[in-house]
Amino acid sequence: MKLEGQVRIPSGCAIAAVISKEGKKLSGEMLVNAMKPMHDRSNGLGGGFAGYGIYPEYRDFYAFHLFYSDHAVRRECEQFLKERFEIVKAEIIPTRAVAQITDEPLIWRYFAAPLRSVAAQMQLDEKEYVARTVMKINTQLKGAYVFSSGKNMGAFKAVGFPEDVGVFYCLEEYGGYCWTAHGRYPTNTPGWWGGAHPFTLLDYSVVHNGEISSYDANRRYIEMFGYKCTLQTDTEVITYIMDYLLRRQGLTLQEAANVIAAPFWSTIAEKDEQERKKLTYLRTIFSNLLVTGPFSIVLGFEGGLMALNDRLKLRSMVVGEKEDKVFIASEEAAIRAIEPNAENIWAPAGGEPVIVRVKEGAY
């Protein structure tokens, strides 16, 4: 029998992120290296990254990243996309052979703009048009999965350890002002390519360490508004909740945090009248979007990041700074691996969002 101190209990998955507030280009290799000290937090059943600002030459086009099971479904999906979008470039996403990553699907990307005539006929704004397209492909085209759909950003994920996934996707060749990363240790959901993190919709991406005990209630509620959870992992619902709250309901990041990691009623009672009314409104109107269970997440969006723990802080997360860069990770070791002289290392309180934005016009 192993004694205390002889076995490591890593408390689940690994997350990491870095952002340059000046909008400077950061190599994807930086986050690959950050994941190496947290290797034991993963078990090889999923790793992934999201980069922002990585497609400046196509910044005005949506970048669709897709997994296909075979070429027949690829041709079917491409025909579907051509009926709804102007595709300015279609290509296989470059990868390299990595012994630890096997059974890869076909991995393609498309830079595309919605056909205005079709969107107008459907009476949808551009983002809702794209979101509905993603849902339609993921629910109706068997063997095709859109795993990234934002502008000037992209997700890269696979079944494998994150450091191998980074090498597989040649991330050292990409530069972006912001990166997030995830190493997966699934406990009650399958390990497959579509189920790896990040989960994305439009420019929102989420990496998550933990487990959502409220998943079924959250899923049933969010699916009333046209979202479909098809990727067999509970984290997917957080992405759709954030899209619903931020894009469709127009909440601020702080308000969205106060929905999914809502303060306890006893805490709300201690606030001044204006704040008490606001928090009571959010808890009452969006009660079905309270996310319960242990979690730490990083939400990526155009121009910034938000890190958030559950209100009891049942998962670790630390933040550090150096010059214009902000680092977020499950462990301080990950931050030190890429910035040994990081400063102001601190652990956010439960339910306390850490919001970092890039200087306006810097990307």
Backbone hydrogen bonds, N-H to C=O, Kabsch-Sander energy under -0.5 kcal/mol:
donor,donor_aa,acceptor,acceptor_aa,energy
6,Q,3,L,-2.3
9,I,7,V,-0.5
14,A,183,G,-2.3
16,A,181,A,-1.7
17,A,328,I,-2.6
18,V,179,W,-2.3
19,I,326,V,-1.7
20,S,177,Y,-2.6
21,K,19,I,-0.6
21,K,324,D,-3.0
23,G,20,S,-1.8
26,L,176,G,-2.5
28,G,171,L,-1.0
28,G,174,Y,-1.9
30,M,27,S,-1.6
31,L,27,S,-0.5
32,V,28,G,-1.5
33,N,29,E,-2.4
34,A,30,M,-1.5
35,M,31,L,-1.3
36,K,32,V,-0.6
36,K,33,N,-0.7
38,M,35,M,-1.0
39,H,36,K,-1.5
41,R,38,M,-2.0
42,S,39,H,-1.9
43,N,184,R,-2.0
45,L,184,R,-0.6
46,G,160,G,-0.7
47,G,158,A,-2.3
48,G,182,H,-2.0
49,F,156,F,-2.4
50,A,180,T,-2.0
51,G,154,G,-2.5
52,Y,178,C,-2.6
53,G,152,N,-3.4
54,I,152,N,-0.7
58,Y,55,Y,-1.6
59,R,56,P,-1.3
61,F,58,Y,-2.1
62,Y,112,A,-2.8
63,A,150,G,-2.9
64,F,62,Y,-0.8
64,F,110,Y,-3.0
65,H,63,A,-0.6
65,H,148,S,-2.3
66,L,108,W,-2.9
67,F,145,Y,-2.3
68,Y,106,L,-2.3
69,S,143,G,-1.8
74,R,70,D,-1.4
75,R,71,H,-2.4
76,E,72,A,-1.9
77,C,73,V,-2.5
78,E,74,R,-2.7
79,Q,75,R,-1.9
80,F,76,E,-1.9
81,L,77,C,-2.7
82,K,78,E,-2.4
83,E,79,Q,-1.2
84,R,81,L,-1.5
85,F,81,L,-2.5
86,E,113,A,-3.3
87,I,85,F,-0.7
88,V,86,E,-0.7
88,V,111,F,-2.6
89,K,111,F,-1.2
91,E,109,R,-2.4
93,I,107,I,-2.2
96,R,168,F,-2.0
101,I,98,V,-1.9
102,T,100,Q,-0.6
106,L,68,Y,-2.5
108,W,66,L,-2.1
108,W,106,L,-0.5
109,R,91,E,-2.8
110,Y,64,F,-2.1
111,F,89,K,-2.5
112,A,62,Y,-2.4
112,A,110,Y,-0.6
113,A,86,E,-2.1
115,L,84,R,-2.6
116,R,114,P,-0.7
118,V,115,L,-0.5
119,A,115,L,-2.3
120,A,116,R,-2.8
121,Q,117,S,-1.8
122,M,118,V,-1.7
123,Q,120,A,-0.8
124,L,119,A,-2.0
129,Y,125,D,-2.3
130,V,126,E,-2.1
131,A,127,K,-2.7
132,R,128,E,-2.5
133,T,129,Y,-1.6
134,V,130,V,-2.3
135,M,131,A,-2.2
136,K,132,R,-2.3
137,I,133,T,-2.4
138,N,134,V,-2.5
139,T,135,M,-1.4
140,Q,136,K,-2.3
141,L,137,I,-1.9
142,K,140,Q,-0.9
144,A,141,L,-2.0
145,Y,67,F,-2.2
147,F,65,H,-2.5
147,F,145,Y,-0.7
148,S,65,H,-0.9
149,S,202,L,-0.7
152,N,61,F,-0.7
154,G,51,G,-2.0
156,F,49,F,-2.9
158,A,47,G,-2.3
160,G,158,A,-0.7
164,D,161,F,-0.9
165,V,161,F,-2.2
166,G,162,P,-2.5
167,V,163,E,-1.1
168,F,164,D,-2.7
169,Y,165,V,-2.1
170,C,167,V,-1.4
171,L,166,G,-2.3
173,E,170,C,-2.1
174,Y,171,L,-1.7
176,G,26,L,-2.4
177,Y,52,Y,-1.4
178,C,52,Y,-1.1
179,W,18,V,-2.6
180,T,50,A,-2.2
181,A,16,A,-2.7
182,H,48,G,-2.2
183,G,14,A,-2.5
184,R,46,G,-3.2
192,W,190,P,-0.9
195,G,192,W,-0.8
196,A,192,W,-0.6
196,A,193,W,-1.0
199,F,206,V,-2.0
201,L,204,Y,-2.1
204,Y,201,L,-2.2
205,S,300,G,-1.9
206,V,199,F,-2.3
207,V,298,V,-1.7
209,N,296,S,-2.6
210,G,208,H,-0.5
211,E,294,P,-2.4
213,S,211,E,-0.9
213,S,292,T,-1.4
214,S,292,T,-1.0
215,Y,212,I,-1.2
218,N,214,S,-2.8
219,R,215,Y,-3.3
220,R,216,D,-2.5
221,Y,217,A,-1.8
222,I,218,N,-2.6
223,E,219,R,-2.3
224,M,221,Y,-1.3
225,F,222,I,-1.6
226,G,223,E,-1.2
227,Y,222,I,-1.1
230,T,228,K,-0.9
236,E,233,T,-1.4
237,V,234,D,-1.4
238,I,235,T,-1.2
239,T,235,T,-1.2
240,Y,236,E,-1.4
241,I,237,V,-2.3
242,M,238,I,-2.5
243,D,239,T,-2.1
244,Y,240,Y,-2.5
245,L,241,I,-2.7
246,L,242,M,-2.8
247,R,243,D,-1.8
248,R,243,D,-1.5
249,Q,244,Y,-1.7
251,L,245,L,-2.7
256,A,252,T,-2.5
257,A,253,L,-2.4
258,N,254,Q,-1.8
259,V,256,A,-1.0
260,I,256,A,-2.2
261,A,257,A,-2.3
262,A,259,V,-0.9
268,I,264,F,-2.4
269,A,265,W,-2.2
270,E,266,S,-0.5
270,E,267,T,-1.0
271,K,268,I,-1.8
276,R,272,D,-2.9
277,K,273,E,-2.3
278,K,274,Q,-1.9
279,L,275,E,-2.7
280,T,276,R,-2.2
281,Y,277,K,-2.3
282,L,278,K,-2.3
283,R,279,L,-2.4
284,T,280,T,-2.0
285,I,281,Y,-3.0
286,F,282,L,-1.9
287,S,284,T,-0.9
289,L,286,F,-2.0
290,L,287,S,-1.2
291,V,260,I,-1.7
292,T,290,L,-0.7
296,S,209,N,-1.7
297,I,308,L,-2.8
298,V,207,V,-2.0
299,L,306,M,-3.5
300,G,205,S,-2.8
300,G,298,V,-0.6
301,F,304,G,-2.2
304,G,301,F,-2.3
305,L,356,V,-2.5
306,M,299,L,-2.2
307,A,354,V,-2.4
308,L,297,I,-2.4
310,D,295,F,-2.3
313,K,310,D,-1.8
318,V,329,A,-3.1
319,V,346,W,-3.0
320,G,327,F,-2.4
321,E,343,E,-2.7
322,K,325,K,-2.1
325,K,322,K,-2.5
326,V,19,I,-2.1
327,F,320,G,-3.1
328,I,17,A,-2.5
329,A,318,V,-2.2
330,S,15,I,-1.8
334,A,331,E,-0.9
335,I,331,E,-0.9
336,R,332,E,-2.6
337,A,333,A,-1.6
338,I,334,A,-0.7
338,I,335,I,-1.0
339,E,335,I,-2.0
342,A,339,E,-1.9
343,E,321,E,-3.9
346,W,319,V,-2.5
351,G,309,N,-0.8
351,G,310,D,-0.5
352,E,349,A,-1.9
354,V,307,A,-2.6
355,I,353,P,-0.6
356,V,305,L,-2.5
356,V,354,V,-0.5
358,V,303,G,-2.8
359,K,21,K,-3.3
362,A,359,K,-2.2
